[in-house]
Amino acid sequence: MNTKTIALALAMLPVALGGCAQQSTLGNAISSEGAAIAAIGTKWSKGHDLIEQGQDQIDEGNEMIDDGNDLIQRGEDNIELGRKMKKEAETEYEARTGKALPAPNP
């Protein structure tokens, strides 16, 4: 063999061996497919968890709204009762003293 042939053969050896090492086997293909499907399953599970978390947050927010509305109603009821009590007290004062209740100091 001449030097050119030997040099060419040595130069082609890594390419030939690399091509053999990268041949896809059925096992590699199944493994790759399994990993891709597992990633899809993981993504689906995370999405499902976010949906549940979001629903819990909505439920909690609605409970807070209900509590807030109850508090607002109690406040409005107290204001109404307070105004009524003040008016009754003013009427009683006028009936007892014969004069209007003095204006409060600012």
Secondary structure, 3 states (H helix, E strand, C coil): CCHHHHHHHHHHHHHHHHHHHCCCCHHHHHHHHHHHHHHHHHHHHHHHHHHHHHHHHHHHHHHHHHHHHHHHHHHHHHHHHHHHHHHHHHHHHHHHHCCCCCCCCC
